[in-house]
Amino acid sequence: MSVPLVRRNLFHEGGKLILSVSGVGAALALILLLLGFRQGLYATLTAFADNIGADLIVAQDGVKGILSSDSAVPMAIHDDSVRLSGAEEAGHILLADIIFTQNDAKTPVLLVGYEPETTFGAPWELGDGRFLQADDEIMLDTWLAKRSDLQVGDRAEVLGESFSVVGLTRGTSSWMSPYIFITLPAAEQALALHGLVSFHLLRLPDSANTSQSIRSIENQIPGVQALTPEDIADADRRVMATVMDTPLNVMLAIGSVIGAAVMGLTSYTSIIDHKREYGVLKAIGAGGWWLNWLVARETLFRAVSGFVLGAGFAFLAAEAIMTLWPQFNIVIQTKDLVLTAALTLLMTVPAALLPMQRLKRIDPVEVFQA
């Protein structure tokens, strides 16, 4: 008897069901998009460190991250770094935050000067064109090139130097700043820095003891420290977390409250609309637990339907956002879906409590008198 009653209450007014499920779905889609935005933000933030191609990164003492602090170390420590670490390959990169100007559009970018012959610090995904071969060549992030109306074969100016655009990269932009790549000698010339690099990059043999290599470098070369790419990525993530996590968590909490409120209001309205039916059920002996179970199932149905709708909308919205604004990266992982599903189930508890309290106050006598 209960199944037809639940079905009747849900589908008696299809428009009201669609609105309630859509409201829940919108709140859950917001939660998924925020989780995906945070994951995508961190993935983009650490992409350079994750793809730097080195086992050890020698930086200025006190520097913790690539994007969260500036580093300058002498080129002259190259031989000592290789000898003390036992590295089988070494390279250098020079990084600088600059303003890229093209067609009156000014964009903050991260300039990366690397050595093409080593591939340390090179772009990790090529969208169009080719990699660098000469000092008068440049590679631009695809979104930056589109924003600046540039393509392969055009000329671009950086810090007063003219470069030929030979390649467009992917996965090298974020809401903070995209990357541009030139050779290390070109970066030294453009930045007027000679004899200094941002980082020495070392690739160790498989048999190397990484901890021992770090101790040897830090104990015998003054003013530097050796970090792993994981150390660098963690430091950059922590810096970003202090800025972004609090507002994102607040928005996640607001989304959860909205979803629970929509479900609770809908369930409460359903009790009012079907007050007479519930009064009849009470009059013929239906117990409180059984009636509460009806309310719980109605609320759960709306929650599950809203989750399915919200998940689908979140994936579609994420693709649309990344297509229209490539600087934003949204990564919705399986764990985010599981977390949102669990949150959906938790939201059904407060959403069902208020209707249950209203159901408890229905007096069959008053219903029949009405």
N, C-alpha and C positions, 0 to 999 in steps of 0.2 A: 504493500500500500504506500510506503514512503517514497519509493522511486518515482512513480507517476506524479506524486504531489510535488517533489523537488523539481521535476521536469516542468510541471505546469507553472509553478511559481517563477521559474527562470525564463521560460519561453512564452509566457502569456502575453507579455509586452516586449516584443523583440527590440524595439527602438531603445527602450530603457536598458536592456541587457547590453546592446551594442555600445551605448554611451558609457556604461559602467566599466565594461571590459576595456574600452579604448582609453578611458582615464587611467586605469591601472597599468595598461600597456605603455602609455606615454611616460608614466612615472618610472617604470622599470627600464624603459629604453634610455631615459636620462641617466639612470644609475649605471647601466652597461656602457654608455658612451663616456661617462666620466671615468670609469675604471679603465676603459680602453684608451682614453686620452692620456691618463697618467702612465699606463704601461708604454704607450707609444712615445710619450715624452722622454721617459727614462731610456728607452731603446735608442732613440735618436741621440740623446745626450751622450751615451756611452759608445755609440757606434764607432767613433774614431779610435778610441782605446781598444775596443773589441777587435778591430781590424788593422791595428797598427803593425802587426807582423813581427813583434819583438817579444822576447822572454823577459828582458829587463830594460827599464827605462831609467837612465841616469839624469837626474834633475838637480836644480839648485836646492840647497839645503832649506827645508821649511816648506817647500812646495808639495802639495798633496794631490792636486788634480791637474789635468790638462786645461780644462775650461774654467776652472774656479780660481786659478792663480797664474801669475806670470813666472817664467823661468828663464834664466840666462846662465849658461855654463861655457867655459872656454873650449874652443875647438882643440886646443893643445893637449887636453887630457885624453884624447882618443886612444893613443897607444897604451897608456896606463890602464884605461878602462878595459880594453881588449885583453891585456896581459893578466890583470888581476881577476877578471871574471872567467877567463878561459873561453871567451866567445869565439865561435867559428865564423861569424859574420857581424859586421857593425855598420851603422849608418847614422845619419843626423837629420833632424828636421828643425825648421824655424817657423814659429807661429806668431801671429800678431792680429789683434782686433783692429780692423780699419773700416773706413766708410767707402763703399763702392759706389761710384757716381756714373750714371749713364742716362742720357736723355733727360736730364734734370731730376731723375729719380735717385734718391740717396738711400742706400741699404747697408746696415751694419753687417759685415761679413768676417769670417775667420780666414785669414790668409795662411795657407800652408805651403812652405817651401820645402820640397823633398828632393831626394836624389833618385832620378828615374832608374839608374843602373842598379840600385839596391831594392827598390819597391817598398822600403820602409816608409810608412805614412802615405802611401799612394791611395788614390780613390779605389774603393772596393767594389763599385758597380758602375759599369760604363753604359750610358744610355745611348750615346751617339758619338761618332767620330772615333778618335784614337787617343792613346796616352801620350804624355809629353816626350819629346825627343830633343828639343832645343830650348835655349834660354829665353827666346822671344815668344814662347808659346804659353798658353794658359788653358786650363780646364775650368768650366763653370758648372755650378749646380743647375740642373734642368729648370727648376722653378725660377731661379735668379735670372737665367738667360731669357726665359719667357717674359718675366717682369721687365727686363731691360731691353727687350726686342732685339736680342742677339741670337745668332746661330753659328754653326760651324763655318769657318771661313771669314767671319767678321773680325774687326779689330776692336779691342777693348783697352781702356787706359786704367792703370792702377798706379797710384802714387807718382804720377807724372811719367810713367813708363808705358810704352805701347806694346801690346801683345796680340798675337794671332790666336783666335779661339779655335782649338783643334779637337776639343772633346767636351761633351756634356755628361755630367755624372748624375747618378740617382742615389737616393738614400742619404744625401749629404745636406739636407736642409732641415731646419726646425723652426718653431715659432720664434726662437731667439735670433739665430743667424745662420745663413747657409755658408758652405765652404767654397773657396776658390783655391786652385792648385797651380803653382808655378815651380820652376826648378829652384833648388837651394841657392845657387849663385845669383839667380835673378832676384830672389827674395833678399839676399844680402845687399844687392845693389839698390833695390827699391827702398829698403828700410835703412840704408846707410849703416848697416851693422856688419863689421868684418872681424873675424876671429871669435865670434860668439854664435852659439846656437841655442835653441830652447831645450832640446833633449838629445842625448846620445842614446841610440837604440842598439841593443845587443841581442843576438840570437845565440843561445847556448846549445852545446851538443846534448844529446839525449842523456848522456851519463853524468852531466854536470849536477853539482849540488847547488841549487839556487840560493839557499840561505847562506852558504859559505861564500858564494860569489858576492852577495849583498854586503856581508860583513867585511870582506876584503876591500871592496871599493870604498865603503864609508869610512873604514879605519885608516886607509892610506891615501885617499884623495881628499884634501880639505875642501869644505864648502859645498859638498854635493851629497846626495842620497840616492840610493837605488830602489826603485819600486817595480812591482810587477804590473802588467796591464789591469789585473783584477783590483789591485790597490788603487790605481788611478780611477777606474770606473766607480768603485765604491765611494771614493772621496767626492767625485762629481755628483753622484746620486745623493749623498748626504747634504751637500750644499743646496741642491735643488729641492730636496725634501723640506728643508727649513722654510723655503719660500712658498712651495705649492701645496704641500700635503694638508695644511690646516684649512685653507679655503676649499679644497676639493672634498675633504672629509665633511665640512659643514654642508656643502651642496649635496653630498651623498645622504646625509642625515635628513635634509629637507625633502629630498626625493622619496625617502622611505616614509616620512610622515605623510606626505601627499598621497602615496599609494595606500597606506593604511586608512587614511581619512576617506578616500573615495570608496574603498571596499566597505568600511563601516557605515558610511552614509547610505550606500546602496542597500545594504542588508537591513538597516534600520527602516528605510522607506518601504522595503518589501514586507516587513512585519506589519507596518501601519496599513499598507494596501490590502493585506490578507488577514486583517485582524479578525474578521468574522470566521474565516475558515479555521484559524487557530483556536478561537473560542469554542467552535463546534468540537474540535479534536479534544480539547480539555474536558468538555462536557461529557463525552463518551468514554473518558478515562485515560486519555493519552497522558503519560507521565512527563515530568519536566526534562528528564535526561533524553527521552526520545525526541521531544520537540527541539531541544538544544542541538541534537544531532542533525536534525533537518537544517537548522540555521547554519551549522558548521559546514555541512556539505554544499549548501548554496554558496557560502562565502569562499570555500575552497575551489569550487568550480570557476568562479569569477577570477580568482587569483591565478589558477593554472592557465586559464584562457588568456588572461592578461599577460602572463609571463611569455607564452608562446608568441603572442602578437608583438609584445615589446622586444623580444629577442630578434624577431624577423625585421622589425623596423630599425633596430639599432644597427644591424649589419648593413642594411640598405643605406641608412643615413651616414654610416662611417665611410662607405664607398663613395657616396656623393660628396661628402666633405673633403676627402682626400683627392678627389678628381678636380673639384673646384678650387681648393686651396691646398696644393701639394706640400706646403710648409708644415701642415699639421699631419701628424702620423697617429692613427688610431689602431691599436692592436687589441682586439677582444679575444682573450684566451679562454680555454676550457675552464680553467679555475675561476675566471670571472663569471662564467655562466653558472657554475656550481654555487658560487657565493651568492649570486643574485637569486637563484632558485631557493637556497636556504633562507635568504632574507624574505623572499615572498611568502614562504611558509610561516615565518615568524610574524609577518605583518597580518596574517589571517587571525592571529590570536586576539590582539586588541580590536581588530575589525569586527569580530564576532561577539565580543563581550557585551558591548552596548545593546545590540539587538536582543541578545539573550536576556538581559535585564528587563528590557521592554516587554518581551514575551512573558516573562514571569509575572508581570503586573496585569496581564489581560484577565479580566473576570468574565467567565462565561455568562453569568447572569446579566451583566451590563450589555454584552453583545446581543443576547436574545431580546432584551428590552429595546435596544436600538433598532 
